[in-house]
């Protein structure tokens, strides 16, 4: 079978779908549907689109109630789990810092938002000042949703989803019936992703000191870590967490959650 490649700009980067399928037209239809789904996810999770759920939450006053989409509610629920799993090192509620200081980190009195959520009725109540930023998990979450959609709705068994080279997930095999070979920063490395596994990378070289340690200080400049995990969401989150945690914590969490890290 042949590999068909489809590209689209999203979330300030490029997503590339490589689909192994006999029919180009079928692969194109599946890719277009998946990319339309990605637009819906971005329209809910973006902190910069004025029509998004996250923008509405961030703009709301304390005690305001906001109706949100299922994607936003999913991310809120997953982000609470990630906070615990990463020992508090990945916190989407610190958006007041991240959104204002992507390139010039300054952690003077950042406001941490707090929310009450009604997951059955999709309501969110803002209970303190601050902002959400799903930057540490958003791409990984989107990649997992797209992979599930391609597999369950289009019966696509072999594909590679590459979201800006920072969040990559493999389905099945490549066109040569091999595990998918991936690259980091455009460089081929001796690494192949097994079915349903993902790799994500975090660092400071592109966006500057946008990652805080647990003392709310920027992490070391020039550092970059890639993490392989059973889901794109976990890979995305732990690639950020491992920029912050110490070596013993990294080893313990890697064993607990089936993770492998690569320091670049």
C-alpha positions in Angstrom: 0.0 0.0 0.0 1.1 3.6 -0.6 1.7 6.4 1.9 -0.3 9.6 1.3 0.7 12.8 3.0 -1.6 15.7 4.0 -0.6 19.0 5.6 -2.3 21.8 7.4 -1.4 24.8 9.5 -2.9 24.6 13.0 -2.1 25.9 16.5 0.7 28.0 15.2 2.5 25.1 13.6 2.0 22.5 10.9 0.4 19.1 11.3 1.3 16.3 8.9 -0.9 13.2 8.4 0.8 10.3 6.7 -1.8 7.7 5.9 -1.0 4.2 4.4 -4.0 3.3 2.3 -4.7 1.7 -1.1 -7.0 4.5 -2.2 -5.7 8.1 -2.4 -9.3 9.5 -2.5 -10.3 7.5 0.7 -7.1 8.7 2.5 -7.8 12.3 1.4 -11.4 12.1 2.7 -10.2 10.7 6.0 -7.5 13.3 6.4 -9.8 16.2 5.5 -12.4 15.0 8.1 -9.7 14.6 10.7 -8.3 18.1 10.0 -11.8 19.6 10.2 -12.1 17.9 13.6 -8.8 19.5 14.6 -10.2 22.9 13.7 -13.1 22.3 16.1 -10.7 21.3 18.9 -8.5 24.4 18.3 -11.6 26.6 18.3 -12.4 25.3 21.8 -8.9 25.2 23.3 -7.1 28.2 21.9 -6.3 30.9 24.4 -6.0 33.4 21.6 -9.2 32.9 19.5 -11.9 35.2 20.9 -14.6 32.6 20.1 -12.9 29.8 22.1 -14.0 28.4 25.4 -10.6 29.1 26.9 -10.7 32.7 25.9 -14.2 33.0 27.4 -13.0 31.5 30.7 -9.9 33.8 30.8 -12.0 36.9 30.0 -14.7 36.0 32.5 -15.1 37.7 35.9 -14.9 35.7 39.2 -18.2 33.8 39.8 -19.1 33.9 36.1 -20.5 30.6 34.6 -19.3 29.5 31.2 -20.8 26.8 29.0 -18.0 24.8 27.4 -17.6 22.1 24.7 -16.9 18.4 25.3 -13.3 19.0 24.2 -12.7 21.7 26.8 -14.3 19.6 29.5 -12.2 16.6 28.5 -9.1 18.7 28.7 -10.0 20.1 32.1 -10.6 16.7 33.5 -7.4 15.3 32.0 -5.4 18.3 33.1 -6.4 17.6 36.8 -5.1 14.0 36.4 -1.9 15.2 34.7 -1.3 17.6 37.6 -1.3 14.7 40.0 0.7 12.4 37.7 3.4 14.9 37.1 3.7 15.8 40.8 2.3 19.3 40.1 4.9 20.2 37.6 2.3 20.6 34.7 -0.3 23.1 35.8 -2.7 24.5 33.1 -4.0 26.9 35.7 -0.8 29.0 35.6 -1.8 30.5 32.3 -1.5 34.1 33.6 2.2 33.6 33.6 2.5 31.6 30.3 0.3 33.7 28.1 2.1 36.9 29.1 5.6 35.7 29.1 6.3 33.2 26.3 9.5 34.9 25.4 10.3 37.0 28.5 9.7 34.8 31.5 9.0 36.8 34.7 7.2 35.1 37.5 6.3 38.0 39.6 3.0 37.3 41.4 1.4 35.1 38.7 -2.3 34.5 39.4 -3.4 30.9 39.4 -6.9 30.4 38.2 -9.3 28.1 40.1 -12.5 26.6 38.6 -15.5 24.6 39.6 -16.6 22.2 36.9 -19.9 20.5 36.3 -18.8 17.8 33.8 -22.3 16.4 33.4 -23.8 19.7 32.1 -20.6 21.2 30.7 -20.6 24.3 32.9 -17.4 25.9 34.4 -17.5 28.5 37.2 -14.5 30.8 37.6 -13.7 31.1 41.3 -10.5 33.2 41.2 -8.6 35.5 38.9 -6.1 33.9 36.5 -6.0 32.2 33.1 -6.0 28.8 31.6 -3.3 27.7 29.1 -3.5 24.1 27.7 -0.2 24.6 25.9 1.5 21.7 27.8 -1.1 19.2 26.8 -3.2 20.6 24.0 -1.3 19.2 21.0 -1.1 15.8 22.6 -4.8 15.8 23.4 -5.6 16.7 19.9 -3.3 14.0 18.4 -5.0 11.3 20.5 -8.5 12.5 19.4 -7.5 12.5 15.8 -5.9 9.0 16.0 -9.0 7.6 17.6 -11.2 9.3 15.0 -9.1 7.9 12.1 -9.2 4.4 13.5 -12.8 4.2 14.6 -14.6 6.3 12.0 -12.4 5.6 9.0 -10.9 2.2 9.8 -7.4 3.7 9.2 -5.0 1.2 10.8 -1.7 2.6 9.6 -0.8 6.3 9.9 1.6 8.8 11.5 0.3 12.0 13.0 3.1 14.6 13.3 2.0 17.8 15.0 4.8 20.3 14.5 7.4 17.7 15.3 6.6 18.3 19.0 3.9 15.7 19.3 4.0 12.5 17.1 1.8 9.4 17.3 2.1 6.1 15.3 -0.7 3.9 14.2 0.2 0.5 12.9 3.1 0.3 10.4 4.5 2.4 7.6 4.2 1.7 3.9 7.0 -0.9 4.2 5.3 -2.7 7.0 7.9 -1.4 9.5 7.4 0.5 12.7 7.3 4.2 11.9 10.7 6.0 11.8 10.6 9.4 13.2 12.9 12.5 13.3 13.5 15.2 16.0 14.2 18.7 14.9 14.3 17.5 11.3 17.1 15.0 12.1 16.7 11.3 11.5 17.5 9.3 14.7 17.7 5.6 15.3 14.1 5.4 16.7 10.9 3.8 15.5 7.6 4.2 17.2 5.5 1.1 17.9 1.8 1.0 17.3 -0.2 3.5 19.5 3.0 5.0 21.0 3.8 8.7 20.9 6.8 10.9 21.3 6.7 14.6 22.3 9.5 17.1 22.8 9.8 20.2 25.1 12.5 22.8 25.2 13.4 26.5 25.5 15.1 27.1 22.2 11.9 28.2 20.3 9.7 29.9 22.8 12.3 31.0 25.3 11.9 30.5 29.0 8.2 29.6 29.0 8.6 26.6 31.4 8.7 27.2 35.2 10.3 25.0 37.8 8.5 24.4 41.1 10.0 27.6 42.5 8.3 29.5 39.7 11.7 30.3 38.1 12.4 29.6 34.4 14.2 26.3 33.6 17.6 26.1 32.1 18.1 27.7 28.7 18.9 25.3 25.8 17.6 22.2 27.5 15.4 19.8 25.5 13.8 16.5 26.4 11.7 14.1 24.3 9.5 11.5 25.9 8.0 8.3 24.5 4.6 7.3 26.1 1.5 5.2 25.4 -0.5 8.3 24.5 0.3 11.6 22.9 -1.3 13.4 25.9 1.1 11.7 28.3 4.1 12.3 26.0 3.2 15.9 25.7 2.7 16.4 29.4 5.7 14.5 30.6 8.1 16.1 28.1 7.3 19.3 30.0 7.4 17.7 33.4 10.8 16.1 32.8 12.2 19.6 32.1 11.4 20.3 35.8 11.7 17.1 37.8 14.9 15.7 39.2 16.4 12.4 37.9 15.0 10.2 40.7 11.5 11.5 40.1 11.9 11.0 36.3 13.1 7.4 36.9 10.2 6.6 39.2 7.5 8.1 37.0 9.0 6.5 33.9 8.7 3.1 35.5 5.2 3.8 36.7 3.7 5.1 33.5 5.7 3.2 30.8 7.8 6.3 29.7 11.2 6.6 28.0 13.0 9.9 27.9 15.7 11.2 25.6 17.7 14.3 26.6 18.9 16.3 23.6 
